[in-house]
Amino acid sequence: MSEFPLHKVPASFSDAHINAEMYREMYRRSIDEPDAFWAEQAEKFLTWDKPWDTVVEADFLQGKAEWFAGGKLNASVNCIDRHLPQCADQTAFIWEGDDPADSKHITYAELKDSVCKLANVLRERGVKKGDRVCIYMPMIPEAAYAMLACARIGAIHSVVFGGFSPEALKDRILDSDCQVVITADQGLRGGKKVPLKANADAALEHCPDVHTCVVVQRTGGDIDWQDGRDVWYHEATAAASADCEPESMDAEDPLFILYTSGSTGKPKGVLHTTGGYLLQAAMTFKYVFDYREGEVYWCTADVGWVTGHSYIVYGPLANGAISLMFEGVPTYPDAGRCWEVVDKHQVATFYTAPTAIRALHAVGDEPVTRSSRASLRLLGTVGEPINPEAWEWYYQTVGESRCPIVDTWWQTETGAHMITPLPGATDLKPGSASFPMFGVNLALLNEDGSEIEGPGAGYLVVKSPWPSQIRTVYGDHQRLIDTYFSTYPGYYFTGDGASRDEDGYYWITGRVDDVLNVSGHRMGTAEVESALVLHDKIAEAAVVGFPHDIKGQGIYCYVTPMDGVEPSEELRKELIALCVKEIGPIAKPDVIQWAPGLPKTRSGKIMRRILRKIAENELQNLGDTSTLADPSVVDNLIENRAS
Ligand code: WT7
């Protein structure tokens, strides 16, 4: 931890929104007087139709939290309409297409028209407050219009990442009973077409309740069409009015559902509500990125993940910011793309995932150094721990030792940044997410649930409610309680391990449960296992993560064929294809090892600890194997370890 130097707050951030002294005072107040603190922030950051009655009422044992009860507001009004008097002609989105020749600016006035038109189309198709709408889109402005159009009429959006398979899409549509889907004919990423409409068609074969599929024409490629159900976006919106009365929502009315993976079962529909979510997305955006009016801010995430929700759409727009949306990938046409885009649009803040940094680092400095990057002021990372080597390369080569890096720790469930440096307040330690954000009351717990005081390592938990916390797992509140509020009663359990050093800096070490983080994409080992055992030649499978230079974690599968089935290269290929089909390309296994048997306890529980060690090639360190039903299984796995 200490071999890397501390990076002091640079002089260029001496007039930041938050300096070190302000951080200390505001943090103290946010913990000691949360009601007063959050009431002030809610007045400062949001425009309310009606003020709230109570700031917060929560019960962690029941997994309950209510913020700003009685208050009314509309998220699309907060992101668009209220900026129009001063900023109608200011850019809201810069869209950079997959092809470097493709880009455009969308002003706040244009955004309002597009959002209202689509909102009217949805209303005409019968969508009303509380209905669920699935959004399965490429990274085009219409994805954001769709989210905001739902927000405008009080519909709950459920964005499904465009890289997910028809199977995964179908499961998510059915779980939250979406009756409308918004998609595009095809997506375009790295010069390749993504068959979104064809995928949606395949999913919708099993979703009889979907009555409307709105289709944006992105590539003009050939698609199938179902009359009555399918509607062209451009035709329907051309005929719609550009004014749409917003629905005044209760602060606790749902804003969106976003599916995420856990250690067991199918992905969970994380539900976020309107007031608290929007407030914390807005506040963290301004303070963590020290956002200044007129600056261009670029987050490379996909709107299919929470990062895209909070930090491409809601956080930036609630602040009237200029948010750059990128359709493509960092390596197309070549590894210099990001820095070309930075120069082209004069980007001040660049926010990406460690996996992208590692991949670009691996290609060398030239694609970076041939660009100017003079407009850059601040860098950010999100999604997984960043190794100090990658941090230093990002800092020195990309940022020329001039731009602070905000390493932001948070989760789909937390809605907004939870642990992060503030560029004008925090001296940076490479690899540390540093300190809790305002209102975030953290603890580290020992195995037995006791709190660790001072330096130490343990389970990362949150001790008190925060505005953008998950409200429920859609359709299954008990699952929320079981997953987050039962392990250590009275605390929100993050699923992450962390340590705290002598200066109070937090260092996230990664998941302590059976959740993988592959290139910043979260995946349950159980999901991959379920896909593998769908194959009729497979009896059993156990999946673990292992360290991967670029992806952070790779997917290592131990697979036991049925009796009498000979493992073959062909079977291996079928299994890989099955994971891609069931989940999506992000779930493609890196290693498949044939396992005549899996290490199990006498009660039949698979000992993953041992499987992880073998996958990591830590063969000296297997620990106690005496409780295994058949210890010889381990010798076989070691002997036949796939390298
Ligand atoms: C998990 C949440 C947060 C939006 C993107 C991912 C890991 C996230 C960091 C970070 C170390 C991180 C954690 C967390 N994670 N950010 N800065 N340092 N780990 O959201 O898919 O809900 O995943 O990502 O393990 O629990 P998500």
Residues whose N, C-alpha, C, O or C-beta is under 5 A from the ligand:
A	BS01	WT7	T307 T381 V382 G383 E384 P385 D407 T408 W409 W410 Q411 T412 E413 A433 T494 D496 I508 G510 R511 G520 R522
